[in-house]
């Protein structure tokens, strides 16, 4: 039995990266911040994630190593099946289960009547998703921006929770590096080519801290790599969390020149936390996340972006940091999720209990060679 006001929560993370990621990673980083904040608030949290994750919660590994940096797993569905099996065997231990694993668990949640919510972290304008969410209208889902919801009006939206980050002191001499920054992934939709042209147009160096996934290797080699040898363009590769803080804080401005319906854009609020102005293209969640003239500038084209960068010289970095504190802390994120958890718990108590599926599960846990 749980203590009054304290919940028994399962957080179910993707296995692509560890929690937190060793280098680049968005969803798993958010899961880390949420989990740590929930533990700090006194909730009993169990994290289902890769075995190389580091957490204050109880860790239940779905596989020994995160999938992206460990090439051993040829069939990457196997670790997810094993993780969901372990979750199901312990389902009665939890008041609520919070999935961050897209839709792989929908059948499990429905037919075992699990008290759960699912945060949808990715783009939703994909073929087949409208039909899927019409079919699973009973599965409660949470958006990370209102813009993200537009392709799926029939989904069972129960809340919208913006991402949040832990507090960090503002670097008082921020922006002294004199460069523009680009952070994240090198892929067609992130439009690094735009960032390079903007930097060249304003005559400022551009530092690029980004990864190249295997699926984007051909694009990188054909389109981006030829641009990296130009004067002032510095590609430094992936960086970790400690390096990211100084990288963003020392930048004159952060460029977010996306060309796709970004569901949230974690790097925007990472820059805001450092007081660094963001020059972001008006796509997806950008107008929701940005406060025009306070956290940076929302632009529609490269010409406008060049003008916005030139206006960043008189930018108030303290006001930018304060705007982050008002809207995007991990404490605020956790509070909003706890309110949703409480709602799910109340609703679950009011419905008819599920069939006795636990009796059909064999005793003991499945031992997998993937965990060796």
QUIQUI-V667890 format. One record per helix or strand of 2 or more residues. SS is the DSSP state (alpha for helix, beta for strand). FROM is the first residue (numbers start at 1). LEN is the number of residues. If there is no record, write none. Layout:
ss from len
SS FROM LEN
SS FROM LEN
This chain:
ss from len
beta 8 5
alpha 27 14
beta 44 6
beta 58 4
alpha 77 13
alpha 91 3
beta 96 4
alpha 106 6
beta 116 4
alpha 129 7
beta 141 3
alpha 147 5
beta 157 4
beta 179 7
alpha 188 3
alpha 192 11
beta 205 7
alpha 214 14
beta 233 3
alpha 241 9
beta 253 4
alpha 266 8
beta 278 4
alpha 286 4
beta 296 4
alpha 302 13
alpha 317 11
alpha 330 21
alpha 357 4
alpha 369 3
